Structures are given as C-alpha cells and as structure tokens.
Amino acid sequence: MSADGLAQAQRTMTDGGVHPTAIDVFTRFYGLLESGETGVIAEDDVEPLRDVPHLADLEVDEASARDALAATVVVKLNGGLGTSMGMDRAKSLLRVRDDRTFLDVIAGQVLAARAATGARLPLVLMNSFRTRDDTIAALAAYPDLAVEGLPLDFVQNREPKLRADDLTPVRWPADPDLEWCPPGHGDLYTALYASGVLEALLAAGFRYASVSNSDNLGAAPDARIAGWFAASGAPFAAEVARRTPADRKGGHLVVRRSDARIVLRESAQTRPDDADAATDIERHRYFNTNNLWLDLQALADELGRTGGVLELPLIRNEKTVDPSDKTSPKVVQIESAMGAAIEVFDGAAVLEVDRSRFLPVKTTNDLLVLRSDVYRLERDQRLTAEVDAPFVDLDDHYTTVAAFDERIPATPSLAGAASLQVRGDWTFGSGVVVTGEAVLDDPGTPSHVPDGATVGPTGIS
C-alpha cells in the first residue's frame, strides 16, 4: 500500500475518461482506505433512532404540496444490471406487470402525476455505462416524457477495483470490463455535480429532488411528502419504515453519540460482535428505504464548498475480480451509500412511511410476488396491495430470470397464500392457485404443477 498504488489508480481513471471530480472523490476514499479506515460503526458509539414523524399523521396543505411538487425532479438510480438474477442489461427493463417493465411503470407514474397536478416533474435517470443505451432506447416509447432543456439521464462514474494485497488496480485480461466497478450509489452526488445536471436543474427552477431506486415501484411521486419536505426547511430527508424480521440485515439509521447526528449504518459497517444488537428490530426500529429527498440548492452549496467532494463515510467491500469465479484475485471495491449523506447536512430529517413505499425486487422471490395478484396496478400506475404479501422461498432452480420464466411462464395466484416454499425443479401450469402455507417438496426429478391446480400446505390438489 503506497502512493504508487494511488497514482496507478488515478492514471487508470484518467485514461478511462473518468471526470476529474470523481477522481478527487476516489482519492479521498483511497486515503481513508490506506489509513486502515473500514467505515465500521460500533454499537457502543450510537443510540437508537426514536420519535420519527409518520406520513399518515402529517397535515400538509394541498396547495403547498402541489407547489412543492412543481419544484421537484424525480431521480431514479438505474445503474443496476440485475446480475444477481442472471441479467446482463438494465434491471429496469425486466417485465414486472404483464408486459410492462419497471421503466414502463415508472414513466407511467410520472406522467400520471403530471396530469393530476400540472407539475412539470422531470424524470432523470442515473445510468451506468452498461445500462444507458438500452434504457434510452426504451424511453423512446414515451416522447412526452422529456422536459425541454433537461436531459433524461446522466451517467454514474466508475473506478478501478483494487487488489486486496497491495491496493493497486487489478488487471484481468480475460474480461477487462471486470477491472472496473461502480463507486456505490453515493456517487449520485458527484455524478449530478460533475455532469452539470445539478446546475441545469437549478437553472430551470427546480429546488427539490425525490431520489429512489428504479427497482422500487413503491416510490411513486408524492405531493404530500414533497410539501412536508419543503415546509421542513431540511436540506436532506430520508424515508424510513419499521423493520420486520425480513429487514434484520438491511441498512438502518442510528444516532451518533458524539454529535447527535443521524447516521446510516449498512450491514457492511457493522462489527461481528454487534450483529445481535444491529439486527434487534425492537432496539433499532427503522430501516432505510433508500427513498431520499434533496434540497438541490443546499446540495449545490455543499458541493461548491468542498469542490464536489462530499465527506461521505467509506464502505470497504471485499470481493473477487470475477464475481462468478471465487478463485479469481481478491479485490477491494471502494463504495459509499447515498443515504449516508444524512450525516453531512445540518438539520437533516427523517420521515416514517408505510411499507407500500418500499417494494424492491432483489430476487426472483420478490419478482413472483410483484407479478402476482397480491398487487393491483392503479390508473395512476401506483401499486396497491390487495392483501399482505406472502413470504416466497424458491430454491436454486429459479435463481436467474431465464430459469424462473421457463418454470413459471404464467404467474400463479398468491392472494390467498400466507407463504410458498418450493423445493425441486417444478414447472407451473396456467391458472395455478396458491393457498395457505403452501409447500412443494423436491420430487427428485423435474415435475409439473398442472393447469388450474391448487398448491397448499399438503402440496398439489
């Protein structure tokens, strides 16, 4: 670990066309990494977050809400490829409701909100160099979506993966693309600033940004939250929700004892000895939905003060250069979380929202539920839960989207299910109904659930 490693990384980024501001951000993180910083947040140094206001209890004037939404831009993080589900293109192009993709539903939500409120409400995507072309091509189906003078997207930065042994840029001739990685979604701020999009939004009269992941269709434009945020005067706000047993391992918000600031603690920032406390959902009640609200002027002022380098905490992520080859060289990826910016801004706020604002799809288990009759797609393109979502646990035969679609070509009814556990290689027919705590045991050979069958606690009937 030496200045030579940093110099090599800086040269690699310059030669790769990375913006100088992004290189400055990387340089700061590299210094933290080389000094032994891990980004770990000890339980002894924090207190639980308490007394969070709930959206349902707020009184927001309707006219003020409309005015706030009129000054808001919708930013969606769209850099993910869905590699964990075997995809090699933008995850937002995955079909989620009939023939509609994430991107179709997002576009529909924005257009419906415009029609209902009269707001210009731009949609701006943060793409990666791997998702941009396919995404922009798909958006051609919505010629009314673009707002004059503003881009539909900007591209997040990239950085070299570093060898774990000496922190020099890794070389992998078998696939040079794997030598690079995204800097985590904390790159949002650097990319907004360096691309000129932040300046363009402010010049066009937009003051606020609603930011969320493109795979979370629950985060539809919301005038009431916009009105609350504008009235709060906060420079930054995070939507949080109550943790359930399913959220034990996710990022959660805590209060730092040394300065009483709200901070985000991700799983990767938790000491092994603190795992029990961190996963105690009665102690730490709120998880981070990754739905954020930004005051764009406050963000511009802070980035201007720091030269575009927000002082976000480091996340050290150890992997192999080829994620599919555990024998390939070990690397360190320098990352940061966009939600961690809550500790950067004085007066940052939090707001508790219902679970309906958090519907991410991280696995094919989630995808099956989202495609099913558990949800109804409303005219404004919001998803409404008809019943409590069942717990779905599919085995390894369904991990990739291709394998999942091959085995479940027609989505079964899950509205009457409490849970569904599938073991073995089952292919589902059409019109299948799942009820109660349904189980399909492994038959040992590829098997078929007949058309119109019911799957329940005792299997197929």
Summary of the structure (lengths in Angstrom):
residues: 461
radius of gyration: 22.6
end to end distance: 62.9
largest distance: 67.2
contacts: 1521
relative contact order: 0.15
helix: 33%
strand: 26%
